[in-house]
């Protein structure tokens, strides 16, 4: 690819910390999404249902759709998306959670496919599953 071709692509990184107040509601919503997914093979569905009952991070990975973040943005098309979800110890006063710091470090333990330590799903042109399953490509 030439420089002009690759410059059309922009990587958008978003980091969220969510407080799960009602894990039962989160799990129920993820279970409903899994049941409604007609393209999911039965063996994967059984595994997914078990996982979201036991792990709020896994349930969240089944509910998050990066496509929804950009579907209303004019002039862009989702080329690839990956995301992870993991349970963490959170202290809002800790320096590591300072949102004013720029995260320019490319060596954060994840590669372009999002193979980090958390539960994840991938969606896009070169999708492959990890943890939460495989999303469908958009576009």
C-alpha positions in Angstrom: 0.0 0.0 0.0 1.2 3.5 -0.8 1.4 6.2 1.8 -1.7 7.9 0.2 -3.7 4.7 0.6 -2.8 4.1 4.2 -3.3 7.7 5.3 -7.1 7.1 4.6 -7.2 5.0 7.7 -7.5 6.3 11.3 -7.2 4.3 14.5 -9.6 5.5 17.1 -8.8 4.3 20.6 -11.4 4.6 23.4 -11.0 3.4 26.9 -14.0 3.1 29.2 -14.3 2.0 32.8 -17.8 0.9 33.6 -19.3 0.1 37.0 -21.6 -2.9 36.8 -24.3 -2.2 39.4 -26.6 -5.0 38.4 -24.6 -8.0 36.9 -27.8 -10.0 36.6 -29.3 -7.4 34.2 -26.1 -7.3 32.2 -26.0 -11.1 32.0 -29.7 -11.3 31.0 -29.2 -8.7 28.2 -26.1 -10.7 26.9 -28.1 -14.0 27.0 -30.9 -12.4 25.0 -28.4 -11.2 22.4 -26.8 -14.6 22.2 -30.2 -16.3 21.8 -31.2 -13.9 19.1 -28.0 -14.4 17.1 -29.2 -16.9 14.4 -25.7 -17.1 12.8 -24.0 -18.5 16.0 -23.3 -22.2 15.9 -25.0 -24.3 18.7 -21.7 -25.3 20.3 -20.5 -21.7 20.4 -23.9 -20.6 21.8 -23.7 -23.1 24.6 -20.2 -21.9 25.6 -21.2 -18.2 25.3 -24.3 -18.7 27.5 -22.2 -20.3 30.2 -19.5 -17.6 30.0 -21.9 -14.6 30.3 -23.6 -16.2 33.2 -20.3 -16.4 35.1 -18.4 -13.3 34.0 -19.7 -9.7 33.7 -16.8 -8.8 31.4 -17.7 -11.6 29.0 -21.3 -10.4 29.1 -20.2 -6.9 28.2 -18.1 -8.1 25.3 -21.2 -9.6 23.8 -23.2 -6.4 24.1 -20.6 -3.8 22.9 -20.7 -3.0 19.1 -18.0 -0.6 18.0 -20.0 -0.1 14.8 -22.7 1.7 16.8 -20.1 4.3 17.9 -19.5 5.4 14.3 -22.6 4.5 12.3 -23.9 8.1 12.3 -20.5 9.7 11.5 -20.6 11.0 7.9 -17.8 10.1 5.5 -16.4 7.1 7.4 -16.8 3.3 7.1 -15.7 0.8 9.7 -12.8 -1.2 8.2 -12.0 -3.3 11.2 -12.8 -3.3 14.9 -11.6 -5.2 17.9 -12.3 -4.8 21.6 -11.6 -6.4 24.9 -13.4 -6.4 28.2 -11.9 -7.5 31.5 -12.6 -7.1 35.2 -10.3 -4.7 36.9 -9.5 -3.2 40.3 -10.4 0.4 39.9 -9.2 3.4 42.0 -10.3 6.7 40.4 -7.6 8.5 42.4 -4.8 6.3 41.2 -2.3 7.9 38.8 -2.7 5.1 36.3 -6.4 6.2 35.7 -5.5 9.9 35.0 -7.4 10.7 31.8 -5.2 13.7 31.1 -2.2 11.5 30.1 -1.7 11.0 26.4 -1.5 7.2 25.6 1.0 7.4 22.7 2.7 4.2 23.8 2.2 1.6 21.0 3.7 -1.2 23.1 0.7 -1.7 25.4 0.6 -5.5 25.0 -1.9 -5.6 22.3 -1.4 -6.0 18.6 -3.5 -4.7 15.8 -6.0 -7.6 16.3 -6.6 -6.7 19.9 -5.2 -9.9 21.4 -4.9 -8.5 24.8 -5.6 -10.3 28.1 -9.3 -9.4 28.3 -12.4 -10.9 26.9 -12.9 -9.7 23.3 -14.7 -9.7 20.1 -13.6 -8.7 16.7 -15.5 -7.4 13.7 -14.5 -6.3 10.3 -12.7 -7.2 7.1 -10.2 -9.5 8.7 -12.2 -10.6 11.7 -11.1 -13.5 13.9 -12.6 -14.5 17.2 -11.1 -14.3 20.7 -12.9 -14.7 24.0 -16.4 -13.2 23.3 -16.8 -14.5 19.8 -16.8 -13.0 16.4 -18.9 -10.0 15.3 -20.1 -9.6 11.8 -18.3 -7.4 9.4 -19.9 -4.1 8.4 -19.5 -2.5 5.1 
